């Protein structure tokens, strides 16, 4: 069959460790044989980020703004151990945090449902979509390791020279300080993205922070959401028959366990990171969750919600066989290809993305899956496939569909 032709490139952001291995397998087996794939490639592997002083991450974000659609592999956010392992010049920031800040977008994550993989929370009948704020907080923090006794202060100097000063702590010995921030403009974009997404999908929207403890920082999120909702969205929500409400993050965690699903749960940046992992894991596997970053001006960046699968990568380097789940990474590609097809009016490309997703889920439902799913499936007589053979099984099914 002739390859599907693309009109406009999408931005391709390569990544790290085991997901980088899967990335190449997916392209070689599931994409390049069927699509005349056009991408603008950026290597976001930690070595090249270090080599370019992280300029490559900034460049990839700018390219995403230009082309409107990107697909990203999982990347390492380095800690002290990674500093030594990769001989880094400095502890580079999270690439996802950098890209989210550049696009001023909101991350929407939802589990990938498949027959035979039932959620651990038995009353979850429908997917729970996590809406994660995509700017600031600990992902854009400033930190100091306090060497000894002294006074730590929080100081703001206005453009007019006016100063606001508060004591953080009078240290009597060594310690640590962390400074985080956010911007009203970004919170407003986050709120509107959540309200619009709720209306588009006809789902209730929850928003949760800890305003009882963080009486200025978290309370500001709560106030902005409520103000925008009351002024711009209340009538629209009433007409659509859906609900918005605010609750404390700890109350939301307790409440979600008793819910049936089918709603959007909006969280601040770190809360959304953690809670999306909880929901995805409870639905089967961290590798069974989609993630898309949506900017206010309609730019989309698709990725898997999980990390680089470090443990499997070390086994791979030792020549051992791995059984790494590639489903979310495949769905990152299908999401990006479908969006590219929608933007360019390429129905054939959209159809291919649909068929690749169907082939992926059909392979699992036929009893062929990676080890993480085989351990929790309700299906009988399953076949556990290694990383490469699962992707080849998907290709075989896809070829039959095409």
C-alpha positions in Angstrom: 0.0 0.0 0.0 1.1 3.6 -0.6 2.3 5.5 2.4 0.1 8.2 3.9 1.4 11.6 2.9 1.7 14.3 5.5 1.4 18.0 4.7 2.9 19.7 7.8 5.6 18.3 10.1 4.9 17.7 13.8 7.6 18.3 16.4 9.3 15.1 17.6 11.0 15.2 21.0 13.1 12.2 21.7 13.8 11.1 25.2 15.7 8.9 27.6 16.4 5.3 28.7 13.9 2.5 28.0 11.3 4.8 26.5 13.9 6.0 24.0 14.4 2.3 22.9 10.6 1.9 22.6 10.4 5.2 20.7 12.6 3.8 17.9 10.8 0.5 17.8 7.4 2.2 17.5 8.6 4.4 14.7 10.3 1.5 12.8 7.5 -1.0 13.2 4.3 1.0 13.5 4.8 4.3 11.7 7.4 4.5 9.1 6.1 1.5 7.1 2.8 3.2 6.7 3.3 7.0 6.8 5.6 9.3 5.0 6.4 10.7 8.4 7.4 14.3 8.5 8.8 15.6 11.9 11.1 18.3 13.1 13.4 16.3 15.4 14.7 17.5 18.8 16.9 15.3 21.0 15.8 15.8 24.6 17.9 13.0 25.9 19.8 14.1 29.0 23.2 14.0 27.3 22.2 16.4 24.6 20.3 18.7 26.9 23.5 18.9 29.0 25.6 19.5 25.8 23.4 22.4 24.7 22.9 23.8 28.2 19.2 22.8 27.9 18.8 25.1 24.9 17.4 22.2 22.9 14.4 22.1 25.2 13.6 25.7 24.7 14.0 25.3 20.9 11.6 22.4 20.9 9.0 24.4 22.7 9.3 27.3 20.2 9.0 24.8 17.3 5.8 23.4 18.9 4.4 26.9 18.9 5.3 27.2 15.2 3.8 23.9 14.0 1.0 23.5 16.5 1.5 19.8 17.3 4.3 17.9 19.1 4.9 14.4 20.4 7.3 13.8 23.3 9.1 10.8 24.6 9.6 10.5 28.4 12.7 12.3 29.7 14.8 12.3 32.8 14.5 15.1 35.4 17.9 14.9 37.1 18.6 14.6 40.8 21.9 14.4 42.6 22.5 10.8 41.5 21.8 11.7 37.9 24.3 14.6 38.2 27.0 12.0 38.9 25.8 9.3 36.5 25.6 11.7 33.5 28.4 14.1 34.4 26.0 17.0 34.2 27.1 20.7 34.3 24.2 21.5 36.5 20.9 19.9 37.7 18.8 20.8 34.7 15.1 21.6 35.2 12.3 19.3 34.2 11.9 19.5 30.4 8.2 19.1 30.8 8.1 22.1 33.2 10.1 24.2 30.7 7.8 23.3 27.9 4.6 23.8 29.9 5.8 27.2 31.0 6.6 28.2 27.4 3.2 27.1 26.1 1.2 28.3 29.1 -0.9 25.2 28.8 -2.9 22.7 30.8 -2.2 19.0 30.9 -5.1 16.6 30.6 -4.5 13.0 31.5 -6.9 10.1 31.3 -6.5 6.3 31.7 -6.6 4.1 28.6 -9.4 1.5 29.1 -9.1 -2.0 27.7 -11.2 -5.1 28.3 -9.6 -7.5 30.8 -7.9 -4.7 32.8 -10.3 -3.6 35.5 -9.5 -0.7 37.9 -8.4 -1.6 41.4 -11.1 0.8 42.6 -14.0 -1.4 41.6 -16.6 1.4 41.6 -14.7 3.4 38.9 -16.9 2.7 35.9 -15.7 5.6 33.7 -12.3 7.2 33.2 -11.2 10.0 35.6 -9.5 12.8 33.7 -6.8 14.7 35.6 -6.3 18.4 34.6 -2.9 19.5 35.8 -1.8 23.1 35.9 1.2 23.4 33.7 3.2 26.2 35.2 5.1 27.2 38.3 5.1 25.8 41.9 8.0 23.4 42.6 8.7 23.0 38.9 10.0 26.6 38.7 11.3 26.8 42.2 14.4 28.4 43.7 16.2 26.6 46.5 19.0 27.4 49.0 20.8 25.0 51.2 21.3 26.9 54.4 24.8 26.5 55.7 24.2 27.5 59.3 22.5 29.9 61.7 20.9 33.0 60.2 17.7 34.7 59.2 15.8 33.7 56.1 13.5 36.3 54.6 10.9 36.5 51.7 11.3 39.8 50.0 9.4 41.4 47.1 10.6 44.7 45.6 8.0 46.3 43.4 8.7 48.2 40.2 7.9 51.4 42.2 10.5 50.5 44.8 8.0 49.5 47.4 9.2 46.5 49.5 7.3 43.7 51.1 9.3 41.6 53.6 8.5 38.6 55.7 10.6 36.4 57.9 10.6 32.7 56.7 12.7 31.3 59.5 15.3 32.3 62.1 17.7 29.3 61.6 19.7 28.1 64.6 21.6 25.7 62.4 21.8 24.2 58.8 18.6 23.7 56.9 16.9 24.3 53.5 14.7 26.9 51.9 12.5 26.7 48.8 10.8 29.6 47.0 7.9 28.9 44.6 5.7 31.2 42.6 2.8 31.4 40.2 1.2 34.1 38.1 -2.5 35.1 38.0 -2.4 35.1 34.2 -1.3 31.4 34.2 -3.9 30.4 36.8 -6.6 32.2 34.7 -5.6 30.3 31.6 -5.6 27.1 33.6 -9.1 27.8 34.9 -10.5 28.6 31.5 -8.9 25.5 29.9 -10.6 23.4 32.6 -14.0 25.0 32.2 -13.9 24.7 28.4 -12.7 21.1 28.5 -15.6 20.3 30.9 -18.1 21.9 28.6 -16.6 20.1 25.5 -16.7 16.7 27.2 -19.9 17.3 29.2 -18.2 16.3 32.5 -18.4 17.7 36.0 -15.3 19.5 37.1 -13.6 19.3 40.5 -10.9 21.7 41.7 -8.9 20.9 44.8 -6.0 22.7 46.7 -5.1 23.2 50.4 -6.4 26.8 51.0 -7.0 26.1 54.7 -3.2 25.9 55.2 -1.9 28.0 52.3 -4.2 30.9 53.0 -2.6 33.2 50.4 -0.9 31.0 47.7 -3.5 28.2 47.4 -6.4 30.5 48.2 -5.5 32.6 45.2 -6.1 29.6 42.9 -9.5 29.0 44.6 -10.5 32.6 44.3 -9.5 33.0 40.6 -11.4 29.8 39.7 -14.5 30.8 41.5 -14.5 34.4 40.0 -14.0 33.2 36.4 -16.7 30.5 36.9 -19.2 32.9 38.3 -18.6 35.6 35.7 -18.1 33.5 32.5 -19.2 29.9 32.9 -22.0 29.4 35.5 -24.8 29.8 33.0 -23.1 27.6 30.5 -22.6 24.8 33.1 -26.2 25.1 34.2 -27.4 24.8 30.5 -25.1 21.8 30.0 -26.3 20.1 33.1 -22.8 19.8 34.6 -21.4 21.0 37.9 -18.2 22.8 39.1 -17.2 22.7 42.7 -14.1 23.3 44.9 -13.0 21.0 47.6 -9.8 20.5 49.7 -7.2 18.2 48.2 -7.4 15.7 51.1 -11.2 15.7 50.8 -11.0 15.1 47.1 -8.6 12.2 47.5 -11.1 10.5 49.9 -14.1 11.4 47.7 -12.6 10.1 44.5 -12.2 6.6 45.9 -16.0 6.4 46.3 -16.8 8.0 43.0 -17.9 6.2 39.8 -15.6 8.4 37.5 -16.6 10.3 34.4 -15.4 13.7 35.7 -12.5 16.0 35.5 -10.3 16.5 38.5 -8.3 19.8 38.3 -5.1 20.0 40.4 -2.1 22.3 40.9 1.1 21.3 39.1 2.6 18.8 41.6 -0.8 17.5 42.9 -1.7 16.7 39.3 1.5 14.9 38.7 1.0 12.6 41.8 -2.7 12.1 41.4 -2.5 11.2 37.7 0.0 8.5 38.6 -2.4 7.2 41.3 -5.3 7.1 38.9 -3.3 5.5 36.1 -1.8 2.9 38.4 -5.2 2.0 39.9 -6.5 1.6 36.4 -3.9 -1.0 35.6 -0.5 0.5 34.8 1.4 3.8 34.7 1.9 2.9 31.0 -1.8 3.0 30.4 -2.5 6.8 30.6 -2.6 9.5 28.0 -1.3 13.0 28.5 -1.8 16.1 26.3 -0.7 19.6 27.0 -3.1 22.2 25.5 -2.2 25.8 25.3 -4.7 28.7 25.3 -4.1 29.4 21.6 -4.7 25.8 20.5 -1.2 24.2 20.5 -1.0 20.5 21.5 1.9 18.4 22.9 1.2 14.7 23.4 3.3 12.4 25.6 3.0 9.3 27.9 2.2 10.2 31.5 4.9 7.9 32.9 8.7 8.1 33.2 11.7 6.6 31.4 11.4 3.1 33.0 14.9 3.3 34.4 15.0 -0.2 35.9 14.1 -1.9 32.6 16.7 0.2 30.8 19.5 -1.1 33.1 18.3 -4.6 32.4 18.4 -3.8 28.6 22.0 -2.6 28.9 22.9 -5.9 30.6 21.5 -7.8 27.6 18.5 -9.0 29.6 15.0 -9.3 28.1 12.5 -6.7 29.1 8.7 -6.6 28.9 8.0 -2.9 28.9 4.5 -1.6 28.3 4.6 0.8 25.3 0.8 1.5 25.1 0.9 5.1 26.4 3.9 6.0 24.1 2.0 4.5 21.1 -1.1 6.6 22.1 1.1 9.7 22.3 2.0 9.2 18.7 -1.6 8.5 17.7 -2.8 11.5 19.5 -0.3 13.8 17.7 -1.0 12.2 14.3 -4.7 12.5 14.7 -4.4 16.2 15.7 -2.1 16.8 12.8 -4.6 15.2 10.5 -7.4 17.3 11.9 -5.5 20.5 11.5 -4.4 19.6 7.9 -7.7 18.1 6.8 -6.1 14.6 6.3 -8.8 12.1 7.1 -6.5 9.3 6.1 -4.0 10.2 8.8 -6.8 10.5 11.4 -8.1 7.1 10.4 -4.7 5.5 10.7 -4.3 6.9 14.2 -7.7 5.3 15.1 -6.7 2.0 13.6 -3.4 1.9 15.4 -5.1 2.5 18.7 -7.6 -0.2 17.9 -4.9 -2.6 16.9 -3.0 -1.9 20.2 -6.0 -2.5 22.4 -7.2 -5.5 20.3 -3.8 -7.1 20.8 -4.2 -6.9 24.6 -7.8 -8.1 24.4 -6.7 -11.1 22.4 -4.5 -12.1 25.3 -1.1 -10.8 24.1 0.4 -8.3 26.5 3.4 -7.1 28.5 4.1 -8.5 31.9 2.7 -5.6 33.9 -0.7 -6.2 32.4 -0.5 -10.0 32.5 -0.1 -9.8 36.3 -3.4 -8.0 36.7 -5.6 -9.1 33.8 -8.9 -10.9 34.3 -8.4 -12.7 30.9 -7.5 -16.4 30.8 -4.6 -18.0 29.0 -2.6 -14.8 28.2 0.7 -14.7 26.4 3.4 -12.5 28.0 5.4 -10.7 25.3 8.7 -8.9 25.6 9.0 -5.2 24.7 9.8 -5.8 21.0 7.4 -8.7 20.4 4.4 -6.8 21.8 5.0 -4.0 19.3 5.4 -6.6 16.5 2.2 -8.2 17.5 0.5 -4.8 17.2 2.0 -4.4 13.8 0.7 -7.7 12.7 -2.8 -6.8 13.8 -2.5 -3.3 12.2 -1.5 -4.7 8.9 -4.6 -6.9 8.9 -6.8 -3.9 9.6 -5.1 -1.8 6.8 
